C-alpha cells in the first residue's frame, strides 16, 4: 500500500489527479485532498476482486481510501452479490445482512490509481 501511494508511473494520470486535487469541487473546497494513488480495500486473499472503473476524482483522490461506506454501501454490496450469484460466480459468497458483511470474500480496487 505504501508503494502504491507514491507511484508516479503514468504521467498523464499523475497530472490529472494532482489537477483535480488542486481544483476542488465546491462541496469539498474546505477539505484537503489526498491527490495520490489510493490503495485497495478488503481481504487480500478474497476470491473475488471488484475493480472500480471510475477515476474516484472526489472520492479516493480526496480521502486517500477506496471504500464502500455510507448509506448506499449495504445496497451496493447486496446488488453485487446478487449479480454474482445470478451469473454463477458468487455461489460461495455469504449473504449480506449488515454493514459488517459488506466485503466478506471481496476485495475492492481501482483500475486507475
Secondary structure, DSSP 4 states (H G I P E B T S, - for coil): -TTGGG----HHHHHHHHHHHHS--GGGTTS----S----EE-TT-SEEEEE-S--TTTHHHHS-----STTHHHHHHHHHHHHHHTTS-TTSPPP-SGGGTTTTEEEEES--
